[in-house]
Amino acid sequence: MFALPSATELKAVAKALIERLRRERPIRVELTDADLDACIDRLRGMTAFEAERTLSQAIMRDNALTRDDVDVIVAIRRSYCAGTGCWSTWRRRRTWPR
């Protein structure tokens, strides 16, 4: 068994990804601290690799990371779990905006 990353570790993953992508191409980041925390909260329960992949997909969709990507992260995460039943189990433990 392994421990999943903490919110602090996920935030470090997100910041490293943003820095790396900014070196490769222009990306727009328009997040308040609260928006970033919301993104990180939606990534909780994922491995660092899964979180980075999810965040990358959200960013690459429009070369930006904005408040709108909070919902995009949820949709991407839901697509990973489609048909497995894990989304409904995971969703019962959290309250998400609809």
PyMOL commands that place a pseudoatom at each C-alpha (Angstrom):
pseudoatom trace, name=CA, resn=MET, resi=1, chain=A, elem=C, hetatm=0, pos=[0.000, 0.000, 0.000]
pseudoatom trace, name=CA, resn=PHE, resi=2, chain=A, elem=C, hetatm=0, pos=[1.135, 3.561, -0.542]
pseudoatom trace, name=CA, resn=ALA, resi=3, chain=A, elem=C, hetatm=0, pos=[0.079, 6.917, 0.801]
pseudoatom trace, name=CA, resn=LEU, resi=4, chain=A, elem=C, hetatm=0, pos=[-1.669, 9.320, -1.526]
pseudoatom trace, name=CA, resn=PRO, resi=5, chain=A, elem=C, hetatm=0, pos=[-0.227, 12.818, -1.756]
pseudoatom trace, name=CA, resn=SER, resi=6, chain=A, elem=C, hetatm=0, pos=[-1.408, 15.468, 0.673]
pseudoatom trace, name=CA, resn=ALA, resi=7, chain=A, elem=C, hetatm=0, pos=[-2.948, 18.743, -0.458]
pseudoatom trace, name=CA, resn=THR, resi=8, chain=A, elem=C, hetatm=0, pos=[0.448, 20.385, 0.048]
pseudoatom trace, name=CA, resn=GLU, resi=9, chain=A, elem=C, hetatm=0, pos=[2.133, 17.779, -2.145]
pseudoatom trace, name=CA, resn=LEU, resi=10, chain=A, elem=C, hetatm=0, pos=[-0.567, 18.122, -4.820]
pseudoatom trace, name=CA, resn=LYS, resi=11, chain=A, elem=C, hetatm=0, pos=[-0.112, 21.895, -4.806]
pseudoatom trace, name=CA, resn=ALA, resi=12, chain=A, elem=C, hetatm=0, pos=[3.626, 21.371, -5.381]
pseudoatom trace, name=CA, resn=VAL, resi=13, chain=A, elem=C, hetatm=0, pos=[2.816, 19.020, -8.279]
pseudoatom trace, name=CA, resn=ALA, resi=14, chain=A, elem=C, hetatm=0, pos=[0.488, 21.644, -9.771]
pseudoatom trace, name=CA, resn=LYS, resi=15, chain=A, elem=C, hetatm=0, pos=[3.004, 24.467, -9.422]
pseudoatom trace, name=CA, resn=ALA, resi=16, chain=A, elem=C, hetatm=0, pos=[5.812, 22.368, -10.940]
pseudoatom trace, name=CA, resn=LEU, resi=17, chain=A, elem=C, hetatm=0, pos=[3.560, 21.410, -13.861]
pseudoatom trace, name=CA, resn=ILE, resi=18, chain=A, elem=C, hetatm=0, pos=[2.593, 25.029, -14.489]
pseudoatom trace, name=CA, resn=GLU, resi=19, chain=A, elem=C, hetatm=0, pos=[6.254, 26.105, -14.445]
pseudoatom trace, name=CA, resn=ARG, resi=20, chain=A, elem=C, hetatm=0, pos=[7.227, 23.295, -16.825]
pseudoatom trace, name=CA, resn=LEU, resi=21, chain=A, elem=C, hetatm=0, pos=[4.399, 24.042, -19.248]
pseudoatom trace, name=CA, resn=ARG, resi=22, chain=A, elem=C, hetatm=0, pos=[5.198, 27.771, -19.192]
pseudoatom trace, name=CA, resn=ARG, resi=23, chain=A, elem=C, hetatm=0, pos=[8.731, 26.974, -20.331]
pseudoatom trace, name=CA, resn=GLU, resi=24, chain=A, elem=C, hetatm=0, pos=[7.332, 24.944, -23.252]
pseudoatom trace, name=CA, resn=ARG, resi=25, chain=A, elem=C, hetatm=0, pos=[4.505, 27.220, -24.419]
pseudoatom trace, name=CA, resn=PRO, resi=26, chain=A, elem=C, hetatm=0, pos=[2.548, 30.262, -23.360]
pseudoatom trace, name=CA, resn=ILE, resi=27, chain=A, elem=C, hetatm=0, pos=[-0.209, 29.344, -20.940]
pseudoatom trace, name=CA, resn=ARG, resi=28, chain=A, elem=C, hetatm=0, pos=[-2.532, 31.640, -19.077]
pseudoatom trace, name=CA, resn=VAL, resi=29, chain=A, elem=C, hetatm=0, pos=[-3.026, 31.105, -15.341]
pseudoatom trace, name=CA, resn=GLU, resi=30, chain=A, elem=C, hetatm=0, pos=[-5.878, 33.056, -13.783]
pseudoatom trace, name=CA, resn=LEU, resi=31, chain=A, elem=C, hetatm=0, pos=[-6.523, 31.555, -10.367]
pseudoatom trace, name=CA, resn=THR, resi=32, chain=A, elem=C, hetatm=0, pos=[-6.989, 33.095, -6.976]
pseudoatom trace, name=CA, resn=ASP, resi=33, chain=A, elem=C, hetatm=0, pos=[-5.542, 31.189, -4.035]
pseudoatom trace, name=CA, resn=ALA, resi=34, chain=A, elem=C, hetatm=0, pos=[-9.084, 29.954, -3.304]
pseudoatom trace, name=CA, resn=ASP, resi=35, chain=A, elem=C, hetatm=0, pos=[-9.479, 28.744, -6.916]
pseudoatom trace, name=CA, resn=LEU, resi=36, chain=A, elem=C, hetatm=0, pos=[-6.171, 26.864, -6.725]
pseudoatom trace, name=CA, resn=ASP, resi=37, chain=A, elem=C, hetatm=0, pos=[-7.286, 25.295, -3.444]
pseudoatom trace, name=CA, resn=ALA, resi=38, chain=A, elem=C, hetatm=0, pos=[-10.544, 24.227, -5.136]
pseudoatom trace, name=CA, resn=CYS, resi=39, chain=A, elem=C, hetatm=0, pos=[-8.561, 22.605, -7.966]
pseudoatom trace, name=CA, resn=ILE, resi=40, chain=A, elem=C, hetatm=0, pos=[-6.338, 20.822, -5.462]
pseudoatom trace, name=CA, resn=ASP, resi=41, chain=A, elem=C, hetatm=0, pos=[-9.369, 19.643, -3.512]
pseudoatom trace, name=CA, resn=ARG, resi=42, chain=A, elem=C, hetatm=0, pos=[-10.763, 18.065, -6.701]
pseudoatom trace, name=CA, resn=LEU, resi=43, chain=A, elem=C, hetatm=0, pos=[-7.444, 16.253, -7.220]
pseudoatom trace, name=CA, resn=ARG, resi=44, chain=A, elem=C, hetatm=0, pos=[-7.381, 14.766, -3.708]
pseudoatom trace, name=CA, resn=GLY, resi=45, chain=A, elem=C, hetatm=0, pos=[-7.496, 10.977, -3.681]
pseudoatom trace, name=CA, resn=MET, resi=46, chain=A, elem=C, hetatm=0, pos=[-5.438, 10.684, -6.858]
pseudoatom trace, name=CA, resn=THR, resi=47, chain=A, elem=C, hetatm=0, pos=[-1.826, 9.695, -7.135]
pseudoatom trace, name=CA, resn=ALA, resi=48, chain=A, elem=C, hetatm=0, pos=[0.611, 12.459, -8.048]
pseudoatom trace, name=CA, resn=PHE, resi=49, chain=A, elem=C, hetatm=0, pos=[0.803, 11.048, -11.581]
pseudoatom trace, name=CA, resn=GLU, resi=50, chain=A, elem=C, hetatm=0, pos=[-2.994, 10.981, -11.976]
pseudoatom trace, name=CA, resn=ALA, resi=51, chain=A, elem=C, hetatm=0, pos=[-3.303, 14.494, -10.595]
pseudoatom trace, name=CA, resn=GLU, resi=52, chain=A, elem=C, hetatm=0, pos=[-0.632, 15.812, -12.954]
pseudoatom trace, name=CA, resn=ARG, resi=53, chain=A, elem=C, hetatm=0, pos=[-2.252, 14.071, -15.917]
pseudoatom trace, name=CA, resn=THR, resi=54, chain=A, elem=C, hetatm=0, pos=[-5.676, 15.464, -15.008]
pseudoatom trace, name=CA, resn=LEU, resi=55, chain=A, elem=C, hetatm=0, pos=[-4.361, 18.977, -14.537]
pseudoatom trace, name=CA, resn=SER, resi=56, chain=A, elem=C, hetatm=0, pos=[-2.390, 18.742, -17.794]
pseudoatom trace, name=CA, resn=GLN, resi=57, chain=A, elem=C, hetatm=0, pos=[-5.538, 17.786, -19.679]
pseudoatom trace, name=CA, resn=ALA, resi=58, chain=A, elem=C, hetatm=0, pos=[-7.442, 20.687, -18.149]
pseudoatom trace, name=CA, resn=ILE, resi=59, chain=A, elem=C, hetatm=0, pos=[-4.684, 23.143, -19.077]
pseudoatom trace, name=CA, resn=MET, resi=60, chain=A, elem=C, hetatm=0, pos=[-4.055, 21.810, -22.583]
pseudoatom trace, name=CA, resn=ARG, resi=61, chain=A, elem=C, hetatm=0, pos=[-7.737, 22.074, -23.451]
pseudoatom trace, name=CA, resn=ASP, resi=62, chain=A, elem=C, hetatm=0, pos=[-7.342, 25.853, -23.886]
pseudoatom trace, name=CA, resn=ASN, resi=63, chain=A, elem=C, hetatm=0, pos=[-3.747, 26.600, -22.811]
pseudoatom trace, name=CA, resn=ALA, resi=64, chain=A, elem=C, hetatm=0, pos=[-5.078, 28.091, -19.595]
pseudoatom trace, name=CA, resn=LEU, resi=65, chain=A, elem=C, hetatm=0, pos=[-5.776, 27.272, -15.989]
pseudoatom trace, name=CA, resn=THR, resi=66, chain=A, elem=C, hetatm=0, pos=[-8.745, 29.254, -14.729]
pseudoatom trace, name=CA, resn=ARG, resi=67, chain=A, elem=C, hetatm=0, pos=[-11.632, 28.950, -12.291]
pseudoatom trace, name=CA, resn=ASP, resi=68, chain=A, elem=C, hetatm=0, pos=[-13.578, 27.130, -15.035]
pseudoatom trace, name=CA, resn=ASP, resi=69, chain=A, elem=C, hetatm=0, pos=[-11.073, 24.288, -14.840]
pseudoatom trace, name=CA, resn=VAL, resi=70, chain=A, elem=C, hetatm=0, pos=[-12.363, 23.263, -11.414]
pseudoatom trace, name=CA, resn=ASP, resi=71, chain=A, elem=C, hetatm=0, pos=[-15.397, 21.801, -13.200]
pseudoatom trace, name=CA, resn=VAL, resi=72, chain=A, elem=C, hetatm=0, pos=[-13.208, 20.435, -15.988]
pseudoatom trace, name=CA, resn=ILE, resi=73, chain=A, elem=C, hetatm=0, pos=[-11.115, 18.553, -13.425]
pseudoatom trace, name=CA, resn=VAL, resi=74, chain=A, elem=C, hetatm=0, pos=[-14.271, 16.979, -12.015]
pseudoatom trace, name=CA, resn=ALA, resi=75, chain=A, elem=C, hetatm=0, pos=[-15.392, 15.944, -15.523]
pseudoatom trace, name=CA, resn=ILE, resi=76, chain=A, elem=C, hetatm=0, pos=[-11.988, 14.443, -16.350]
pseudoatom trace, name=CA, resn=ARG, resi=77, chain=A, elem=C, hetatm=0, pos=[-11.923, 12.591, -13.067]
pseudoatom trace, name=CA, resn=ARG, resi=78, chain=A, elem=C, hetatm=0, pos=[-15.433, 11.284, -13.696]
pseudoatom trace, name=CA, resn=SER, resi=79, chain=A, elem=C, hetatm=0, pos=[-14.346, 10.016, -17.129]
pseudoatom trace, name=CA, resn=TYR, resi=80, chain=A, elem=C, hetatm=0, pos=[-11.511, 8.017, -15.520]
pseudoatom trace, name=CA, resn=CYS, resi=81, chain=A, elem=C, hetatm=0, pos=[-14.017, 6.248, -13.306]
pseudoatom trace, name=CA, resn=ALA, resi=82, chain=A, elem=C, hetatm=0, pos=[-16.837, 5.837, -15.834]
pseudoatom trace, name=CA, resn=GLY, resi=83, chain=A, elem=C, hetatm=0, pos=[-18.350, 2.394, -15.592]
pseudoatom trace, name=CA, resn=THR, resi=84, chain=A, elem=C, hetatm=0, pos=[-16.253, 1.284, -12.632]
pseudoatom trace, name=CA, resn=GLY, resi=85, chain=A, elem=C, hetatm=0, pos=[-18.565, 2.402, -9.845]
pseudoatom trace, name=CA, resn=CYS, resi=86, chain=A, elem=C, hetatm=0, pos=[-15.736, 4.191, -8.057]
pseudoatom trace, name=CA, resn=TRP, resi=87, chain=A, elem=C, hetatm=0, pos=[-17.145, 7.633, -8.887]
pseudoatom trace, name=CA, resn=SER, resi=88, chain=A, elem=C, hetatm=0, pos=[-20.392, 6.987, -7.026]
pseudoatom trace, name=CA, resn=THR, resi=89, chain=A, elem=C, hetatm=0, pos=[-18.497, 5.666, -3.995]
pseudoatom trace, name=CA, resn=TRP, resi=90, chain=A, elem=C, hetatm=0, pos=[-16.071, 8.575, -4.016]
pseudoatom trace, name=CA, resn=ARG, resi=91, chain=A, elem=C, hetatm=0, pos=[-18.802, 11.130, -4.668]
pseudoatom trace, name=CA, resn=ARG, resi=92, chain=A, elem=C, hetatm=0, pos=[-20.801, 10.101, -1.589]
pseudoatom trace, name=CA, resn=ARG, resi=93, chain=A, elem=C, hetatm=0, pos=[-17.928, 11.206, 0.625]
pseudoatom trace, name=CA, resn=ARG, resi=94, chain=A, elem=C, hetatm=0, pos=[-17.732, 14.727, -0.825]
pseudoatom trace, name=CA, resn=THR, resi=95, chain=A, elem=C, hetatm=0, pos=[-20.061, 17.560, -1.565]
pseudoatom trace, name=CA, resn=TRP, resi=96, chain=A, elem=C, hetatm=0, pos=[-19.562, 19.039, -5.012]
pseudoatom trace, name=CA, resn=PRO, resi=97, chain=A, elem=C, hetatm=0, pos=[-21.217, 21.964, -6.696]
pseudoatom trace, name=CA, resn=ARG, resi=98, chain=A, elem=C, hetatm=0, pos=[-23.553, 20.837, -9.422]
for i in range(1, 98): cmd.bond("trace and resi %d" % i, "trace and resi %d" % (i + 1))
show_as sticks, trace
zoom trace
